[in-house]
Amino acid sequence: MKKYNQAPLPFMGQKRKFLKQFKEKLQACPADGLYVDLFGGSGLLSRTVKDLYPNAKVVYNDFDNYRNRIKAIPGTNALIADIRILVAGLPKDKAIPIPIKDEILKRIKQDDECYAVDYITLSANLLFSMNYAISYVTLAKQPFYNVVRSGEYDAADYLEGLKIVSMDYLKLFEKYKKESNVIFLVDPPYLSTEAGSYKGNYWKLADYLNVLTVLNNHAYFYFTSNKSHIVELCNWMSTQTNYVNPFVGAFTSTTHQQMNYSSSYTDIMLFKTVSL
């Protein structure tokens, strides 16, 4: 089977830069364990677990319907192939002239009227880095750049062996929280971030704090960023109140993320085991 070091289709927040640290800490987890990916996103964490531990049961919560984007890859490849022809001869990474942009939009409109177009993947081929559109209308409003990839997308075997569900993360947690050898993968949307490619779009502090309830007395991998200040908040609460900080004793790893020339942040992975 093909091994993946990143998700086969673009996805905001995929954890490809954490895979080395993630795999290292997985060595402390059972090879035949139950791994529940509460916020499955692109499925990269689930895929990585299943590749490392083929005998593990891995539950991938595909709440964002990433699997539907994978099913649409043949149509996506065909659409991008036509766009590639339209931008032939244009300088790479430069703005696409309006007349050619109009031709591209005309071609996209043809598919949009027939079936669901993968606008997130199109965004990665037409918009400035880290910009995403989720509809024809939002895509058409933005300037286009010639960042069209040269090759086709391929997701062969990417979902193979995963148990795929699509449900509220708390209901999924309730279903598996009493199982033995369970490890929860917890990668919620970023706090107070307008995440255009996420379903639900906006997470507030209360949402983020509710997620922490799944960490108590369970083994977990938890992902956040320095933008959220959630780790500092939990440390403060534990010193000022009777709050039990779920991060006490957890291993912490960080990685730097550069969004563009003027914006960056630090991604954080926390890992904690219990007696499994």
C-alpha positions in Angstrom: 0.0 0.0 0.0 1.1 3.5 -0.7 2.5 5.4 2.3 1.4 9.0 2.9 3.5 11.8 4.5 0.7 14.3 3.8 -2.9 14.3 3.0 -3.6 13.5 -0.7 -5.8 16.6 -1.1 -5.3 20.1 0.4 -6.8 20.5 3.9 -6.4 23.4 6.3 -4.7 22.2 9.5 -3.4 18.8 8.4 -0.6 17.7 10.7 2.0 16.6 8.2 4.7 18.6 10.0 4.0 16.7 13.2 4.2 13.2 11.7 7.8 12.5 12.9 7.0 13.4 16.5 3.6 11.7 16.3 5.1 8.4 15.1 7.8 8.5 17.8 5.2 8.8 20.5 3.0 6.2 19.0 5.8 3.7 19.9 4.6 4.0 23.5 1.0 3.0 22.5 -0.4 -0.5 21.9 -0.1 -2.0 18.4 -3.5 -3.6 18.8 -5.1 -0.5 20.5 -8.3 1.4 19.6 -7.5 4.8 18.2 -10.4 7.2 17.9 -9.8 10.3 15.7 -12.4 12.7 17.1 -11.8 15.5 14.7 -10.6 13.5 11.7 -10.1 16.3 9.3 -8.0 15.1 6.4 -7.6 11.7 8.0 -3.8 11.9 8.0 -3.4 11.0 11.7 -5.7 8.0 11.3 -3.9 6.9 8.2 -0.5 7.2 10.0 -1.7 5.1 12.9 -3.1 2.4 10.6 0.1 2.3 8.6 2.2 1.9 11.7 -0.1 -0.5 13.5 -2.0 -2.6 10.9 -3.7 -4.6 13.7 -5.1 -1.6 15.4 -8.7 -0.5 15.1 -8.7 3.1 13.9 -12.0 5.2 13.9 -11.8 8.2 11.6 -14.5 10.8 12.2 -14.9 12.3 8.8 -17.1 15.2 9.9 -15.9 17.3 7.0 -16.7 14.7 4.3 -13.1 14.5 3.1 -14.0 11.0 1.7 -16.4 12.7 -0.8 -13.5 14.9 -2.0 -11.5 11.8 -2.5 -14.3 10.1 -4.5 -14.3 13.2 -6.7 -10.6 13.1 -7.6 -11.1 11.9 -11.2 -13.4 14.9 -11.9 -11.0 17.2 -10.0 -8.1 16.0 -12.0 -10.0 16.5 -15.3 -11.0 20.0 -14.4 -7.4 21.0 -13.3 -6.0 19.4 -16.5 -8.3 21.8 -18.6 -7.2 24.8 -16.4 -3.6 23.8 -16.9 -4.1 24.2 -20.7 -5.6 27.6 -20.1 -2.6 28.9 -18.1 0.0 27.4 -20.3 2.8 29.9 -21.0 1.9 32.1 -18.1 4.6 32.8 -15.5 4.4 30.6 -12.4 3.2 32.1 -9.1 2.1 35.3 -10.8 -1.4 36.8 -11.1 -3.6 35.3 -13.9 -4.9 38.0 -16.3 -8.6 38.7 -16.1 -9.5 37.4 -19.5 -7.9 34.0 -18.7 -9.5 34.0 -15.3 -12.9 34.5 -17.0 -12.2 31.4 -19.2 -11.2 29.4 -16.1 -14.4 30.4 -14.3 -16.4 29.5 -17.4 -14.9 26.0 -17.3 -15.5 25.6 -13.6 -19.1 26.7 -14.0 -19.7 23.8 -16.4 -18.8 21.3 -13.7 -20.5 23.3 -10.9 -23.8 22.9 -12.7 -23.3 19.1 -13.0 -21.9 18.0 -9.7 -20.2 19.1 -6.5 -16.9 20.7 -7.3 -14.0 20.4 -4.8 -13.4 24.1 -4.3 -10.8 23.6 -1.6 -8.5 21.7 -4.0 -9.2 24.3 -6.7 -8.2 27.0 -4.3 -4.8 25.4 -3.8 -4.3 25.6 -7.6 -5.6 29.1 -8.2 -5.4 31.3 -5.0 -2.6 32.8 -3.0 -1.1 30.5 -0.3 -3.4 29.6 2.6 -6.5 31.1 0.9 -9.5 28.8 0.5 -12.9 29.2 -1.1 -15.8 26.8 -0.6 -18.1 27.8 -3.4 -18.1 29.2 -6.9 -19.2 32.7 -5.7 -16.3 33.0 -3.1 -13.8 31.6 -5.5 -14.8 34.0 -8.3 -14.4 37.1 -6.0 -10.7 36.4 -5.5 -7.7 37.2 -7.8 -6.2 34.1 -9.4 -2.6 33.1 -9.4 -0.8 30.5 -11.6 -0.1 28.0 -8.9 -1.6 25.1 -10.8 0.1 21.8 -9.9 1.8 19.9 -12.7 0.7 16.4 -11.7 -2.6 14.6 -10.8 -4.0 14.0 -7.4 -4.0 10.4 -6.2 -5.5 8.9 -3.0 -5.1 5.2 -3.7 -5.6 3.1 -0.5 -5.8 6.3 1.6 -8.9 5.2 3.5 -8.2 1.5 3.4 -8.7 -0.2 6.8 -10.2 2.8 8.6 -13.6 2.7 10.2 -15.2 5.8 8.9 -17.9 7.6 10.8 -19.4 11.1 10.6 -20.8 12.3 13.9 -20.6 14.9 16.7 -17.3 14.3 18.5 -18.9 14.1 22.0 -21.2 11.4 20.8 -18.3 9.5 19.4 -16.3 10.0 22.6 -19.3 8.6 24.6 -19.4 5.6 22.4 -15.8 4.6 23.0 -14.7 6.1 26.3 -15.1 2.9 28.3 -13.3 0.7 25.8 -10.0 -0.8 26.9 -6.7 0.3 25.1 -8.4 3.4 23.7 -6.3 6.4 22.6 -8.1 9.6 21.5 -6.7 11.8 18.8 -7.9 15.3 19.5 -7.3 18.0 16.9 -10.2 20.5 17.1 -10.4 23.7 15.0 -8.3 26.5 16.3 -9.8 28.8 18.9 -11.5 32.0 17.6 -10.4 31.2 14.1 -12.5 31.7 11.0 -11.8 28.4 9.3 -13.5 28.6 5.9 -12.8 25.0 5.0 -14.2 23.6 8.3 -17.8 22.7 8.8 -19.1 25.0 11.6 -16.5 27.6 10.7 -16.1 29.3 14.1 -15.0 27.9 17.5 -15.2 29.9 20.7 -13.6 29.5 24.1 -16.5 27.5 25.5 -16.2 25.0 22.6 -12.5 24.6 23.2 -13.0 24.1 26.9 -15.7 21.4 26.3 -13.2 19.5 24.3 -10.8 19.2 27.3 -13.4 17.0 29.1 -12.5 14.1 26.8 -8.9 14.2 28.0 -9.4 13.3 31.7 -8.2 9.8 32.6 -7.6 8.8 28.9 -4.5 8.4 26.8 -4.5 11.1 24.1 -2.7 13.1 21.4 -4.0 16.7 21.6 -3.2 19.4 19.1 -3.5 23.2 19.6 -1.5 26.3 18.9 0.0 29.2 20.8 -2.8 31.4 19.4 -5.3 29.7 21.6 -3.4 30.1 24.9 -5.3 27.1 26.1 -2.3 25.5 27.8 -1.6 28.7 29.7 -5.2 29.0 30.7 -5.4 25.5 32.1 -2.1 26.1 34.0 -3.6 29.3 35.5 -6.9 27.6 36.4 -5.1 24.7 38.2 -3.2 27.2 40.4 -6.1 29.5 41.1 -8.9 27.0 41.5 -9.5 23.3 42.1 -9.4 22.6 38.4 -7.6 19.4 37.4 -5.3 20.3 34.6 -5.4 17.5 31.9 -2.0 18.5 30.6 -0.1 17.8 33.7 2.5 15.1 32.9 2.0 15.3 29.2 4.8 15.3 26.7 4.9 18.5 24.6 6.3 19.1 21.1 6.1 22.2 19.0 6.6 23.1 15.3 6.7 26.5 13.6 4.1 27.3 10.9 4.7 30.1 8.5 1.4 31.2 6.9 2.9 34.0 4.7 5.8 36.5 4.9 4.2 38.4 7.8 2.2 35.8 9.7 3.3 32.7 11.7 2.4 30.7 14.7 3.5 27.7 16.8 1.6 24.4 16.5 1.6 22.3 19.7 1.2 18.5 20.2 0.6 17.1 23.7 0.8 13.4 24.4 -0.2 11.6 27.5 -0.6 7.9 28.4 -2.5 6.2 31.1 -2.4 2.5 32.2 -3.8 0.8 29.1 
